[in-house]
Amino acid sequence: MTTPAKVPFVDLVTMHRELESELLAVCKKVFAAASFIGGSEVEGFEKEFAEFCGAAHCVGVNSGTDALRFALMAAGVQSGDVVITVAHSFIATTEAISQAGALIQFVDIDPRAFTMDPGKLREYLETCCVLDVATGRYIHKQLGKPVTAVVPVHLYGQMADMDPILDLAATYKLIVIEDACQAHGAEYFSKKQNRWLKAGSAGRAAAFSFYPGKNLGACGEAGAITTNDEDLDRKAAMLRDHGQSKKYYHDVEGYNGRLDSLQAGILRIKLRHLSGWNEQRRAAARIYDQLLAPMSGSVVCPVESDSSKSVYHLYVVRTQFRNELQKYLTDAGIGTGIHYPVPIHLQAAYASRGWKRGDFPNTEAAAEEILSLPMFAGLSRDQQERVVETVSRFAASVVVS
Ligand SMILES: Cc1ncc(COP(=O)(O)O)c(C=O)c1O
């Protein structure tokens, strides 16, 4: 009897094999020019990625974390300001807020979409914040600090519910910085604007990660900020480059957070394939939805509303038997992930901040039940059938026992 082939959680080998000649050619081009920092590849990528996102500007940086931190700082978030986000994200979201000098505050997620619940944001703003008539800004009642920004996270490839978030931000004078690190190409239909918005064009600025496993991934570390705000673009470009306005003239103290030319060249090639890859992910998600439907009592598929086009960076199901299912799949040679097992407010890194279990119930319940199934461009129908057959065998065993 032959053992069934393994199904990886993500396959980065095949994609790079398929693009190998193009990728090596761009590396050779960069070597020949010996222009490793800045230059035409970085500028070309910035222009093309801004266009892809429907934004006027793009600043290539070293990582998604840098992109978030520089976007917050360049948008004017000051030391001691309050910034609101969700605890159901990768810790980089809050690292960037802290490292910009701001205070982290959380609101809970919508349990179906896994993104910021605008109702919870409204509740937070109405109960915790008060207008300071002298400055015209909203102040956190207990902390006595200005509430300056909100960071919705477009998790798993799906944009947060931006219409109500943008409305609340306008009322409370909040800067909106999108954490679009998992959402390259995702779209949201804004009923208010009567048009589809692309991730990276909805807020004052957005941060993207090009960590290798992302929908658009570099062959190393990389990230970008997109914005329609010219001033923010200029400030972010200075921050990533030691605060320089021109060589050796430093207007502010900045960082070494530049995107390098090799990564930019590689990203330009991959960007040409991104829409096609995203379509493949969306088609794979539809196949999972169909094949998993009979198990809806024990395994819940992700929900995509009519106003959302997710790019399925991850395909995340929910089940009460998450740990058992993950072990069952691992034993069958099927790769899975948990994004993320510990909500940010309960991470050891923040133990001294006073958050406790029970603070954000939807976030905490999700962390216990979520499981990311194999998902990548090029995932075959056979591979998906094998994943679902294994899930189905597991579900039957749960029902029987
Ligand atoms: C939601 C989210 N925010 C921020 C980041 C940080 O990106 P990077 O790893 O490129 O710094 C990531 C990357 O995994 C992410 O998934």
The ligand as an SDF file (V2000), in Angstrom:
LIG
                    3D

 16 16  0  0  0  0  0  0  0  0999 V2000
   -1.0450   41.1540   10.9170 C   0  0  0  0  0  0  0  0  0  0  0  0
    0.4430   41.3760   10.8410 C   0  0  0  0  0  0  0  0  0  0  0  0
    0.9490   42.5660   11.2260 N   0  0  0  0  0  0  0  0  0  0  0  0
    2.2610   42.8320   11.1600 C   0  0  0  0  0  0  0  0  0  0  0  0
    3.1690   41.8950   10.7010 C   0  0  0  0  0  0  0  0  0  0  0  0
    4.6250   42.2190   10.6960 C   0  0  0  0  0  0  0  0  0  0  0  0
    5.2540   42.0320    9.4720 O   0  0  0  0  0  0  0  0  0  0  0  0
    6.8280   41.6670    9.3920 P   0  0  0  0  0  0  0  0  0  0  0  0
    6.9710   40.2600    9.8670 O   0  0  0  0  0  0  0  0  0  0  0  0
    7.1580   41.8380    7.9580 O   0  0  0  0  0  0  0  0  0  0  0  0
    7.5270   42.6330   10.2700 O   0  0  0  0  0  0  0  0  0  0  0  0
    2.6960   40.6490   10.2710 C   0  0  0  0  0  0  0  0  0  0  0  0
    3.6290   39.6310    9.7620 C   0  0  0  0  0  0  0  0  0  0  0  0
    3.5130   38.4710    9.9920 O   0  0  0  0  0  0  0  0  0  0  0  0
    1.3070   40.3790   10.3590 C   0  0  0  0  0  0  0  0  0  0  0  0
    0.8120   39.1950    9.9750 O   0  0  0  0  0  0  0  0  0  0  0  0
  1  2  1  0
  2  3  1  0
  2 15  2  0
  3  4  2  0
  4  5  1  0
  5  6  1  0
  5 12  2  0
  6  7  1  0
  7  8  1  0
  8  9  2  0
  8 10  1  0
  8 11  1  0
 12 13  1  0
 12 15  1  0
 13 14  2  0
 15 16  1  0
M  END
$$$$
